[in-house]
C-alpha cells in the first residue's frame, strides 16, 4: 500500500492519504481517500493503535464506505469481519465494532451532507 502520512493541524490528527487504489475484502478503495485510521481514543492506543499497519487498510475501507454512504450496518459488519480475518483478537474486534455502532452514526450521517 502506498500512502502519505501527514499531520493535519486543523483537526490535530495524523492522516493517511492513499496514493494508489487498494483491494480490501473484495472492495476497491480509490487513490486519494484520506483517513485518520481507526478512530480510537488516545487512552486506548496501547491496546490498538489507529494507524496499526496490520489493520490500517481495513480502517481506510471503513472510512471510505462512510464517505460514500454505503449502508452503515454493512460497513460496520465488514469492519468487524475483516479485523478478525486479519488476526485481531475477537474481543478486541468486537470492542471496536460496538464502539463504531454506538458512536459512528454522526460520522456516517455527516459524510452524506
BELQUIDA-V333368 format. One record per residue. PSI is psi in degrees with one decimal (* if undefined). BURIAL is I if it has 9 or more other ideal C-beta (glycine too) atoms within 8 Angstrom, else O. D_CENTER is the distance of its C-alpha to the mean C-alpha in whole Angstrom. Layout:
BEGIN
psi=<PSI	PSI>
burial=<BURIAL	BURIAL>
d_center=<D_CENTER	D_CENTER>
END
This chain:
BEGIN
psi=<126.7	125.2	154.5	144.4	121.8	157.9	121.2	105.7	-33.3	-46.4	-4.3	46.7	157.6	131.1	143.1	127.3	119.2	133.7	-15.2	154.9	151.7	150.1	127.2	114.3	36.0	0.9	153.0	118.7	121.6	158.3	149.4	-15.1	133.3	143.5	150.5	12.2	-144.3	130.2	73.9	127.9	146.9	-37.9	-22.2	0.5	-36.4	-25.2	-39.7	108.3	139.8	-18.0	21.5	122.4	-21.6	-21.1	-6.0	-37.1	-32.0	-40.3	-38.0	-43.7	-46.4	-44.9	-40.0	-41.7	-42.0	-42.5	-36.6	-8.5	22.8	145.9	124.4	-43.5	-40.7	-45.1	-43.5	-40.2	-37.1	-41.9	-51.5	-52.7	-42.8	-34.9	-43.2	-44.5	-31.2	-3.2	3.3	142.0	141.3	-41.6	-39.9	-46.0	-41.8	-34.9	-43.6	-44.5	-48.8	-35.1	-41.5	-40.9	-39.2	-44.5	-7.2	-13.3	-41.4	-32.7	-37.5	-46.1	-33.7	-29.7	-14.0	1.3	*>
burial=<O	O	O	O	O	O	O	I	O	O	O	O	O	I	I	I	I	I	O	O	O	I	O	I	I	O	I	O	I	O	O	O	I	O	I	I	I	I	I	I	O	O	O	O	I	O	O	I	O	I	I	I	O	O	I	I	I	I	I	I	I	I	I	I	I	I	O	O	O	O	O	I	O	I	I	I	I	I	I	I	I	I	I	I	O	I	O	I	O	O	O	I	I	I	O	I	I	O	I	I	O	O	O	I	O	O	I	I	O	O	I	O	O>
d_center=<15	16	14	16	15	16	17	17	20	20	17	17	14	13	11	10	12	13	16	17	15	14	14	12	13	16	14	14	11	14	15	15	11	10	7	7	5	5	7	10	13	15	18	15	14	17	16	12	11	8	9	11	12	12	8	7	7	6	2	4	6	4	5	8	9	9	11	13	14	14	15	13	14	14	10	10	12	11	8	11	13	11	10	14	15	14	16	14	17	17	18	15	12	14	14	10	11	14	12	10	13	15	13	11	14	15	12	12	16	16	14	17	20>
END
